[in-house]
Each structure stands twice: as C-alpha cells, then as structure tokens.
C-alpha cells in the first residue's frame, strides 16, 4: 500500500499518510507491511511520534470518560453494559 523505499520518511506526504493511519496502528488494524512502514516512519519523525502520543492520549481519554463511545468507535467487542 505504501512506498517500500529505504530513504528517510520526511516528506510531507509520508507524514500525512502516517497520521491518517495512527488510529489503525493503535487499534492493531494494520496489515504487517503497513504497520512496518508506519513504525519505520515513526522511528525517524519526531512530529509524527508526537502526533501518535497525542492520538493515544485522546483514545485513552475517550475510553475512560465516554466508555459507551469507546466501545462503538474504538472497536471494543464483547463488552457488556452494567
């Protein structure tokens, strides 16, 4: 799906692509090749690593404070209501 180049992943287009996939990475919804590509980019890009931290923090806040939304939006299956 994404470039297999071994050149540094600093192009704006690469960052935009990676940021579009952060939610899928957090949810473990990427195939192996895409996950590898995103992780390689994250290893080299401070801005995208910071975006990942913010995205993960937001996901955690949603799950903690709006669990009903988290179950529907973040793909949690099998949870039961109390």
Secondary structure, DSSP 8 states (H G I E B T S, - for coil): ------S---SHHHHHHHHHHHHHHHTT-S-HHHHHHHHHHHHH-HHHHHHHHHHHHHHHHHHHH-HHHHHHHS---S----
